[in-house]
């Protein structure tokens, strides 16, 4: 903590005597008195009053400051500002010399001080020295010293020159204090202390401002620091000063308390607190902060609560900011119970908690994942103090980070019902939660609210909307939102570009993702970061461009970005899709090395790879490794579920708990989690369990594009799924199709399975890509070539109405045979080690004996070696 920074002393008065240059009075038409002893004493009293009063927060704008000046002063400032370097100051003053007073000149110096224009200040001062009608008095000398002292150590000699220009008999505490402040401002505490001694030797009585300036200069010394005993010695001098007007004030005590906090001197802090209370000086917010910091640095925070209780017993109850500072100190070290105890003590001491008090605990509960505690505390807060906008912002961050995205939206509506006006930070937090949770309709409503309220949506707000639209596979809408934000002047950030690229990456639209980053680098001049490369890797994997995925990873490493879990899993996914076991094992071991415990997603990728290659011994060893993982119950539950040990209702609740936990991570993670899990369940022959897992994902809101039925089309969209996940969805959809053909008479024009989206829909080579190939084979294995690729779209496999009628007729002709559906969704027994299921000769990728003879389906291109 810098003891003399503006933050440290802003709570009271400035240690370097900014009040020596007080702001111009509101009106310059008041009676003006000429120099003289009475005027000097009046200035000293004003100085002391200003030094003991708190400083204003931020200074007003330049225009606001200039409005305070009289016409003559304002005109003189303009003329001097426009004066050439060798221009005549005398000419500037010719027309107004009889209307200007020393107070007017002081206002001019204050303006130049605000600008840091010490050159013009010096020129004007030298001119005034030569004139009898405006010869500078002590006040002008003090102001000029202050102007020069602000420019650094190089101009301290000029400060001395100005000081010595003042006759010794005219020097009072005003000029001495100004010179001391100049040295103190430049961290020359020894010189400042020497000037204080010189001042006393000259018979000039120091003021409280003088002592405070020297004290703060000594307190800020860092190399070497001034011993605290020396600070107490100066404090004792001040307390025993002969002048009755010189007594330690709030600035004095805060300076000492800040020094004690930096030095972790808790006992001295307590002594100073007791001393200031005995002297009738009430601590302010800064005082309590320093006291808490001192005890925190000393590792003795528990004593502060007792100290506050003692103050309350003696009628000096600390204000809410004191308890707030103590609570924050406890939360910084994770002592939540102690922070709650402070709240209860605060209530017992008769100090009403504020909204800020509750915000600290709400945020702390959220960081610890105690969301029930957050809800309970918020209910308590509403009975004690009305929540404000900042409180709701904390709640949005807490529940958004915790995965309770719908609750964030509900809280936003609650906020509007209670009449609390959201700000842009509020809307950004809600949109971020909608983005993570895929709540695209809610995100649109929030954006509409922003525009109706006359606010301009920020890039962060649009990023949340784009992400939400992307999780619903609404590519066109996401791109429109991206273009809209540029039209209204909200320039996209790298997070916006990454979000849009992720939208395309989830669906394997790698060409669109490449275009986004091309626009980002060439159009906006923004270079890719690690998240950008992660999006590219995912886009290439989902689009079956596996060589490009590896190249993107290598480029990321060359760009000196350290891969995280998502990056490593992306590379593992590429190897597993390619079916290369050795490279996949190496990558899996690297994940173990970097992450200690691979995620369930990584385990599922390896299990799918082993199953598709009939490496059942390796698969079962990996399952046992998952089950024996003592660091993660989720790993144990998923492994047991894959082996069929959790099918009964009581154990399946544990499976649902793990699935729900993955949903709390947001749609981005959940999509990868369910894709990996569905993939391994399919290749392990666990179709019934896979159907239950798919139902859970759909009910949560993942894959909203999966099942869409209209009067014209019965549609299934699997373009964002893994190969195994797509086959699970196709099997479920075929059974639904079977049930509808039995029950309904009005058939649509066609039934469609979407396997690809984007630019690749126009290319015939997409038919040989993994998802398209296995889905086509599975459909025609099941329904005898009823499905085909249309000429107008290469990313869809359709069945026309005429074929649907034939299927319906065939079903009707079965005379109501007890058939559950077209695909038997049952769980097979796990194959024994050595079994050959998917690698038998003439088998295609989905494990069936079907081989297509359709001429329009091209051969699968050979993958490059990885």
Residue pairs with C-beta under 8 A, 6 or more apart in sequence:
1 8
1 258
1 261
1 262
1 293
2 8
2 220
3 216
3 219
3 220
3 255
3 258
3 259
3 262
4 15
4 16
4 184
4 216
4 217
4 219
4 220
6 14
8 254
8 258
8 286
9 15
9 216
9 251
9 254
9 255
10 55
10 57
10 286
11 54
11 254
11 284
11 285
11 286
11 287
12 52
12 54
12 55
12 249
12 250
12 251
12 254
12 284
12 286
13 19
13 50
13 51
13 52
13 53
13 54
13 55
13 209
13 212
13 251
14 55
15 181
15 184
15 212
15 213
15 215
15 216
15 217
15 220
15 251
15 255
16 149
16 181
16 182
16 184
16 185
16 213
16 216
17 51
17 146
17 177
17 178
17 180
17 181
17 209
17 213
18 55
19 47
19 50
19 51
19 55
19 209
20 47
20 142
20 143
20 146
20 174
20 177
20 178
20 181
21 109
21 110
21 113
21 143
21 146
21 147
22 46
22 47
22 50
22 110
23 65
23 68
23 110
24 65
24 68
24 69
24 73
24 107
24 110
25 68
26 68
28 68
28 69
28 70
28 72
28 73
28 103
28 104
28 107
29 70
32 101
32 103
33 39
34 101
34 102
35 102
35 137
39 137
40 137
40 138
40 139
40 172
40 174
43 138
43 139
43 174
44 172
44 173
44 174
44 207
47 174
47 177
47 207
47 209
48 207
48 208
48 209
48 245
51 207
51 208
51 209
51 212
51 251
52 208
52 249
52 250
52 251
59 65
59 114
62 114
65 111
65 114
66 74
66 77
66 111
69 77
69 107
69 111
70 104
70 107
72 96
72 99
72 100
72 104
73 100
73 104
73 107
73 108
75 96
76 92
76 93
76 96
76 100
76 104
76 108
77 108
77 111
79 92
80 89
80 92
80 108
80 120
80 124
81 120
83 89
83 92
83 120
89 123
89 124
89 127
90 127
93 100
93 127
97 133
97 134
100 134
102 134
102 136
102 137
102 139
102 140
105 124
105 128
105 134
105 136
105 140
106 139
106 140
106 143
108 124
109 121
109 124
109 140
109 143
109 144
109 147
110 143
112 118
112 120
112 121
112 124
112 147
113 121
113 143
113 146
113 147
113 150
116 150
116 151
118 147
118 148
118 150
118 151
118 155
121 144
121 147
121 148
122 144
122 148
122 158
125 136
125 140
125 144
125 162
128 134
128 135
128 136
128 140
129 135
129 136
129 165
136 144
137 170
138 166
138 170
138 171
138 172
138 174
138 175
139 174
141 162
141 163
141 165
141 166
141 175
141 178
142 174
142 175
142 177
142 178
143 178
144 162
145 159
145 162
145 163
145 175
145 178
145 179
145 182
146 178
146 181
146 182
148 155
148 156
148 158
148 159
148 162
148 182
149 155
149 156
149 159
149 178
149 179
149 181
149 182
149 183
149 185
149 186
150 185
152 186
153 186
153 188
156 182
156 183
156 186
156 188
159 179
159 182
160 179
163 171
163 175
163 178
163 179
166 175
168 202
171 202
171 204
172 204
173 199
173 204
173 205
173 206
173 207
173 209
173 210
176 195
176 196
176 199
176 204
176 206
176 210
177 206
177 207
177 209
177 210
177 213
179 195
180 192
180 195
180 196
180 199
180 210
180 213
180 214
180 217
181 213
183 189
183 191
183 192
183 195
183 217
184 192
184 213
184 214
184 216
184 217
184 220
187 217
187 220
187 221
188 217
189 214
189 217
189 218
189 220
189 221
189 226
192 213
192 214
192 217
192 218
193 214
193 217
193 218
193 234
195 214
196 206
196 210
196 211
196 214
199 206
199 210
200 206
205 241
205 242
205 243
205 246
206 241
206 246
207 243
207 245
207 246
208 238
208 245
208 246
208 247
208 248
208 249
208 251
208 252
211 234
211 237
211 238
211 241
211 246
211 248
211 252
212 249
212 251
212 252
212 255
214 234
215 231
215 234
215 235
215 238
215 252
215 255
215 256
216 255
218 226
218 230
218 231
218 234
219 226
219 231
219 255
219 256
219 258
219 259
225 263
228 259
228 260
228 263
228 265
228 268
231 256
231 259
232 256
232 268
235 248
235 252
235 256
238 246
238 247
238 248
238 252
239 247
239 248
241 247
247 279
248 276
248 279
248 281
249 281
250 276
250 281
250 282
250 283
250 284
250 287
253 272
253 275
253 276
253 281
253 283
253 287
254 284
254 286
254 287
254 290
256 268
256 272
257 269
257 272
257 273
257 286
257 287
257 290
257 291
257 294
258 286
258 290
260 266
260 268
260 269
260 272
260 290
260 294
261 269
261 290
261 291
261 293
261 294
261 297
262 297
264 294
264 297
264 298
265 294
265 298
266 294
266 295
266 297
266 298
266 300
266 303
268 294
269 290
269 291
269 294
269 295
270 291
270 303
270 307
273 283
273 287
273 291
273 307
276 282
276 283
276 287
277 283
277 311
277 314
277 316
282 316
283 291
283 318
283 322
285 319
285 321
285 322
285 325
288 318
288 319
288 321
288 322
288 325
288 326
289 321
289 325
291 304
291 307
292 301
292 304
292 322
292 325
292 326
292 329
293 329
295 301
295 303
295 304
295 329
296 329
296 332
296 333
301 326
301 329
301 330
301 333
301 335
301 338
302 338
304 326
304 329
305 326
305 341
305 342
305 345
308 318
308 322
308 323
308 326
308 345
308 349
309 345
309 349
311 317
311 318
312 318
312 349
312 350
312 351
317 349
317 350
317 351
318 349
318 351
319 351
320 346
320 351
320 352
320 353
320 354
320 356
320 357
323 342
323 343
323 345
323 346
323 351
323 353
323 357
324 354
324 356
324 357
324 360
326 342
327 339
327 342
327 343
327 357
327 360
327 361
328 360
330 336
330 338
330 339
330 342
331 339
331 360
331 361
331 363
331 364
334 368
336 361
336 364
336 365
336 368
336 370
339 360
339 361
339 364
340 361
343 353
343 357
343 358
343 361
346 353
346 357
347 353
352 384
352 385
353 384
353 385
354 385
355 381
355 385
355 386
355 387
355 388
355 390
355 391
356 390
358 377
358 378
358 380
358 381
358 384
358 385
358 387
358 391
359 390
359 391
359 394
361 377
362 374
362 377
362 378
362 381
362 391
362 394
362 395
362 398
363 394
363 397
363 398
365 371
365 373
365 374
365 377
365 398
366 374
366 394
366 397
366 398
366 399
366 401
366 402
369 402
371 398
371 399
371 402
371 404
374 395
374 398
374 399
378 387
378 395
381 387
381 391
386 418
387 418
387 420
388 420
389 415
389 420
389 421
389 422
389 423
389 426
392 411
392 412
392 415
392 420
392 422
392 426
393 423
393 425
393 426
393 429
395 408
395 411
396 408
396 411
396 412
396 426
396 429
396 430
396 433
397 429
399 405
399 407
399 408
399 411
399 433
400 408
400 429
400 432
400 433
400 436
402 664
403 436
403 437
403 663
403 664
403 665
403 666
404 664
405 433
405 434
405 436
405 437
405 438
405 439
405 666
406 437
406 439
408 429
408 430
408 433
408 434
408 437
409 430
409 433
409 434
409 439
409 442
412 422
412 426
412 430
412 446
415 422
415 426
416 422
422 430
422 449
424 450
424 455
424 458
424 461
427 446
427 449
427 450
427 455
427 457
427 461
428 458
428 460
428 461
428 464
430 442
430 446
430 464
431 443
431 446
431 447
431 460
431 461
431 463
431 464
431 465
431 468
432 460
432 463
432 464
433 439
433 464
434 440
434 442
434 443
434 446
434 464
434 465
434 468
435 443
435 463
435 464
435 465
435 466
435 467
435 468
435 471
435 499
436 467
436 666
436 667
436 668
437 468
437 471
437 666
437 667
437 701
438 468
438 471
438 472
438 667
438 701
438 702
438 704
439 468
440 465
440 468
440 469
440 471
440 472
440 474
440 477
442 468
443 464
443 465
443 468
443 469
444 465
446 461
447 457
447 461
447 462
447 465
450 456
450 457
450 461
451 457
456 488
456 489
456 490
457 485
457 488
457 490
458 490
459 485
459 490
459 491
459 492
459 493
459 495
459 496
460 493
460 495
461 490
462 481
462 482
462 484
462 485
462 490
462 492
462 496
463 493
463 495
463 496
463 499
465 481
466 478
466 481
466 482
466 496
466 499
466 500
466 503
467 499
467 502
467 503
469 477
469 478
469 481
469 503
470 478
470 499
470 500
470 502
470 503
470 504
470 506
471 506
471 667
471 668
471 671
471 704
472 704
472 705
473 506
473 507
473 704
473 705
473 717
473 719
473 720
473 757
475 503
475 504
475 507
475 509
475 512
475 757
475 758
478 500
478 503
479 500
482 492
482 496
482 500
485 491
485 492
485 496
486 492
491 524
492 520
492 524
493 526
494 520
494 526
494 529
494 531
494 532
495 531
497 516
497 517
497 519
497 520
497 524
497 526
497 532
498 529
498 531
498 532
498 535
500 516
501 513
501 516
501 517
501 532
501 535
501 536
501 539
502 535
502 538
502 668
504 510
504 512
504 513
504 516
504 539
504 758
505 513
505 535
505 536
505 538
505 539
505 542
506 538
506 542
506 671
506 720
507 542
507 719
507 720
507 757
507 758
508 539
508 541
508 542
508 543
508 544
508 719
508 720
508 756
508 757
508 758
508 760
509 539
509 543
509 757
509 758
509 759
509 760
510 536
510 539
510 540
510 542
510 543
510 545
510 548
511 758
511 759
511 760
512 758
512 759
513 535
513 536
513 539
514 536
514 539
517 528
517 532
517 536
520 526
520 528
520 532
521 527
521 528
528 536
528 559
529 561
530 556
530 561
530 562
530 563
530 564
530 567
533 552
533 553
533 555
533 556
533 559
533 561
533 567
534 556
534 564
534 566
534 567
534 570
536 548
536 549
536 552
537 549
537 552
537 553
537 556
537 567
537 570
537 571
537 574
538 570
538 573
539 545
540 546
540 548
540 549
540 552
540 574
541 549
541 570
541 573
541 574
541 577
542 720
543 760
543 769
544 577
544 769
544 770
544 771
546 574
546 577
546 578
546 863
546 864
546 866
547 863
547 864
547 866
549 570
549 571
549 573
549 574
550 571
550 574
550 866
553 563
553 567
553 570
553 571
556 563
556 567
557 563
563 571
563 594
565 591
565 594
565 595
565 599
568 587
568 590
568 591
568 594
568 595
568 602
569 591
569 599
569 601
569 602
569 605
569 672
571 587
572 584
572 587
572 588
572 591
572 602
572 605
572 606
573 605
574 866
575 583
575 584
575 587
575 609
575 866
576 584
576 605
576 606
576 608
576 609
577 723
577 770
578 863
578 866
579 609
579 612
579 613
580 866
581 609
581 610
581 613
581 615
583 866
584 605
584 606
584 609
585 606
588 598
588 602
588 606
591 598
591 602
592 598
596 631
597 629
597 631
597 632
597 635
600 626
600 634
600 635
600 638
600 673
600 676
600 677
601 672
601 673
601 676
603 622
603 626
603 635
603 638
603 639
604 638
604 676
604 677
604 679
604 680
605 676
605 679
606 622
607 619
607 622
607 623
607 642
607 680
607 683
607 684
608 676
608 679
608 680
608 683
608 722
608 724
609 615
610 616
610 618
610 619
610 622
611 619
611 680
611 683
611 684
611 838
612 683
612 838
612 845
613 838
613 839
614 831
614 835
614 836
614 837
614 838
614 839
616 830
616 831
616 832
616 833
616 834
616 835
617 833
617 834
619 684
620 830
620 833
623 639
623 642
623 643
624 639
626 635
626 636
626 638
626 639
627 635
627 636
627 639
627 640
628 636
629 635
629 636
633 658
634 658
634 661
637 646
637 654
637 655
637 657
637 658
638 655
638 658
638 677
640 646
640 651
641 655
641 689
642 680
642 681
642 684
642 686
642 689
643 830
644 686
644 689
644 827
644 830
645 651
646 652
646 654
646 655
647 689
647 827
652 692
656 696
659 674
659 693
659 696
659 697
662 669
662 670
662 673
662 674
663 670
663 700
665 673
667 701
667 702
670 697
670 700
670 702
671 702
671 703
671 720
674 693
674 694
674 697
674 702
674 725
675 720
675 721
675 722
675 725
676 722
677 693
678 690
678 693
678 694
678 697
678 721
678 722
678 724
678 725
678 728
679 722
679 723
679 724
679 725
680 724
681 687
681 689
681 690
681 693
681 724
681 728
682 690
682 724
682 725
682 727
682 728
683 724
683 838
683 847
684 828
684 830
685 827
685 828
685 829
685 830
685 831
686 827
686 828
687 728
687 731
687 823
687 824
687 825
687 826
687 827
687 828
688 825
688 826
688 827
689 827
690 724
690 728
690 825
691 728
691 731
691 732
691 825
694 725
694 728
694 729
694 732
697 703
698 706
698 707
703 717
703 720
703 721
703 729
705 717
705 720
705 754
706 716
706 717
706 718
706 729
707 715
707 716
707 733
707 736
708 715
708 717
709 715
709 748
710 748
711 746
711 748
712 748
712 749
712 750
713 748
713 749
713 750
713 751
713 752
714 737
714 740
714 748
714 750
714 751
714 752
715 751
715 752
715 753
715 754
716 729
716 730
716 733
716 752
716 753
716 754
717 753
717 754
718 725
718 726
718 729
718 730
718 753
718 754
718 755
718 771
718 775
719 754
719 755
719 756
719 757
719 771
719 795
721 729
721 771
723 770
723 771
723 774
723 845
726 755
726 771
726 774
726 775
727 774
727 775
727 778
727 846
730 753
730 775
730 778
730 779
731 778
731 823
731 825
732 823
732 825
733 753
734 779
734 782
734 783
734 821
734 822
734 823
735 820
735 821
735 822
735 823
735 825
737 751
737 822
738 811
738 819
738 821
738 822
739 821
741 747
741 804
741 807
741 808
741 811
742 808
742 811
742 812
747 801
747 804
747 805
747 808
748 801
748 804
749 800
749 801
750 798
750 799
750 800
750 801
750 804
751 798
751 799
751 804
752 796
752 797
752 798
752 799
753 775
753 779
753 787
753 796
753 797
753 798
754 795
754 796
755 766
755 771
755 772
755 775
755 776
755 795
755 796
755 797
756 766
756 769
756 771
756 772
756 794
756 795
756 796
757 795
758 795
760 766
760 794
760 795
761 793
761 794
761 795
761 796
762 794
763 794
764 794
764 856
764 858
765 858
765 861
766 772
766 794
766 795
767 773
767 776
767 789
767 794
767 856
767 857
767 858
768 857
768 858
768 859
768 860
768 861
769 860
770 845
772 795
772 797
773 844
773 845
773 857
773 860
774 844
774 845
774 846
775 797
776 787
776 789
776 797
776 852
776 857
777 844
777 845
777 846
777 848
777 850
777 852
778 846
778 848
778 850
779 786
779 787
779 797
780 786
780 787
780 850
780 852
781 846
781 848
781 850
782 822
782 823
783 799
783 807
783 822
785 854
786 799
786 803
786 806
786 807
787 797
787 798
787 799
787 803
788 797
788 798
788 799
788 854
788 856
789 796
789 797
789 798
789 854
789 856
789 857
790 796
790 798
799 807
831 837
837 847
838 845
838 847
842 849
842 851
843 849
844 850
844 851
